């Protein structure tokens, strides 16, 4: 089966859906985070008094992660389309694009990446607050700033791949296999009890 060099109608439709979806997420999160739009919705979310969690921070951090993920996705779309439609080979004055952006294969990634960014932003805050990851460049005072948290959330969403690698490093350190053999453990217990 021969792979077509040009994007078909379904490919273009998928690309349009990806762009509209990510632009919608981008615009919604910007309005939510940096304007007084949705004031009623914001206040109803923070009326939960049974929890000691600041929901405004939680939602803001999640949405800033979504913002970073959506921004990354839109950047990837224009980069791939730029690669596909850069007029290198012209035949008869017509651009012959190569299909370097397979929208069908990457469709669900483009839908999932912003949500992943939001979740990772919350996980990053949890890891920092539990001191499993330290951010030496951010003072404790500036860490209390809403804009610092929004910046961290955006970076978590934009750099999801790198953050996942950092989380894997934390897991490897926390849950590393012990070099002690079971027979060594029995001997150490005997030594601690004064037995030989």
C-alpha positions in Angstrom: 0.0 0.0 0.0 1.4 3.3 -1.0 1.4 6.2 1.5 0.0 9.4 0.0 2.2 12.4 0.1 -0.6 14.9 0.6 -3.0 15.4 3.4 -6.5 14.1 2.6 -9.8 15.8 3.6 -10.0 13.8 6.8 -6.5 14.8 7.8 -7.3 18.4 7.3 -10.5 18.0 9.3 -8.6 16.3 12.2 -6.0 19.1 12.1 -8.8 21.7 12.3 -10.4 19.9 15.3 -7.0 19.8 17.1 -6.4 23.5 16.5 -9.9 24.5 17.6 -9.8 22.3 20.7 -6.5 23.5 21.9 -7.3 27.2 21.1 -10.5 26.8 23.0 -8.6 25.4 26.0 -6.0 28.2 25.7 -8.6 31.0 25.6 -10.7 29.5 28.4 -7.8 29.0 30.7 -6.5 32.5 30.0 -9.9 34.1 30.8 -10.3 31.9 33.9 -6.8 32.7 35.3 -6.2 36.3 34.4 -9.6 38.0 34.2 -12.7 38.4 36.4 -14.7 36.4 33.9 -16.6 33.4 35.4 -16.7 35.1 38.8 -19.9 33.2 39.8 -18.4 29.9 38.8 -15.2 30.7 40.6 -16.9 31.6 43.8 -19.2 28.6 43.7 -16.2 26.3 43.4 -14.5 27.8 46.5 -17.7 27.5 48.7 -16.6 24.0 49.7 -15.8 24.6 53.4 -15.3 21.0 54.5 -11.8 20.8 52.9 -8.7 22.6 54.0 -7.5 22.9 50.4 -7.6 26.2 48.6 -9.6 25.3 45.6 -8.7 28.6 43.8 -5.1 27.5 43.8 -6.0 24.0 42.8 -8.1 25.1 39.9 -5.7 27.8 38.9 -2.8 25.4 38.9 -4.6 22.7 37.0 -5.8 25.2 34.4 -2.3 26.7 34.0 -1.0 23.2 33.3 -3.8 22.8 30.7 -2.7 26.2 29.3 0.9 25.0 29.0 -0.1 21.7 27.4 -2.4 23.4 24.9 0.3 25.9 24.0 2.7 23.1 23.5 0.2 21.3 21.2 -0.5 24.4 19.1 3.2 24.9 18.8 3.6 21.3 17.6 0.8 21.7 15.0 2.4 24.7 13.4 5.8 23.2 13.4 4.6 20.0 11.8 2.5 21.9 9.2 5.5 24.2 8.5 7.6 21.1 7.9 5.0 19.5 5.7 4.2 22.6 3.6 7.6 24.2 3.2 7.9 24.5 -0.6 11.1 22.6 -1.3 10.0 20.5 -4.3 7.9 22.5 -6.7 6.5 20.8 -9.8 4.6 22.9 -12.2 4.5 25.7 -9.6 2.5 23.6 -7.2 3.6 22.8 -3.7 3.9 19.1 -3.1 3.7 18.7 0.7 5.1 15.7 2.4 3.0 14.1 5.0 5.3 14.6 8.0 2.3 15.4 10.2 0.1 12.4 10.5 -2.9 13.9 12.3 -4.7 10.5 12.5 -1.9 8.9 14.5 -1.4 11.9 16.9 -5.1 13.0 17.3 -5.6 11.6 20.7 -2.2 12.8 21.9 -3.3 16.3 21.0 -6.5 15.9 23.0 -4.8 14.3 26.0 -1.7 16.4 26.3 -3.4 19.5 27.8 -5.2 17.4 30.4 -2.0 15.6 31.2 -0.4 19.0 31.7 -3.1 20.0 34.2 -2.7 16.8 36.2 1.1 17.1 36.2 0.9 20.7 37.5 -1.0 19.4 40.5 1.4 16.6 41.0 4.3 19.0 40.8 2.8 21.2 43.5 2.3 18.1 45.7 5.9 16.9 45.1 7.3 20.3 46.0 5.1 20.7 49.1 6.2 17.3 50.3 9.8 18.1 49.6 10.3 15.2 47.3 11.3 17.8 44.6 13.1 21.0 45.6 13.1 24.2 43.7 16.1 26.1 44.9 15.6 29.1 42.6 12.2 29.9 44.1 12.1 31.4 47.6 9.4 30.4 50.1 7.9 33.8 50.0 7.6 34.0 46.2 6.3 30.4 46.2 3.2 31.8 48.0 2.5 34.1 45.0 -0.4 33.1 42.7 1.6 34.1 39.7 4.5 31.8 40.7 2.1 28.9 41.0 0.6 29.8 37.6 4.1 29.9 36.1 5.0 26.5 37.6 1.7 25.0 36.3 2.4 26.4 32.8 5.9 25.0 32.9 4.6 21.6 34.0 2.1 21.5 31.2 4.5 22.8 28.6 7.3 20.5 29.8 5.2 17.4 30.6 7.8 15.1 29.1 10.6 16.4 31.2 8.5 16.4 34.3 7.6 12.8 33.8 11.3 12.0 33.6 11.9 13.9 36.9 9.0 12.0 38.6 10.6 8.7 37.3 13.9 9.8 39.0 12.0 10.4 42.3 10.4 7.0 42.0 13.8 5.3 41.4 15.3 7.0 44.4 12.3 6.3 46.7 11.7 2.8 45.7 15.2 1.6 44.8 15.9 -2.1 45.4 17.9 -2.8 48.4 21.4 -4.3 47.9 21.0 -6.3 51.2 20.5 -10.0 50.6 18.0 -11.8 52.8 20.8 -13.8 54.4 22.6 -10.5 55.3 19.4 -9.3 56.9 19.1 -12.3 59.2 22.8 -11.9 60.3 22.3 -8.2 61.0 19.2 -9.0 63.2 21.3 -11.6 65.1 24.1 -9.1 65.6 21.7 -6.4 66.9 20.3 -8.9 69.4 23.8 -9.9 70.6 23.6 -13.4 69.1 26.4 -14.8 67.1 
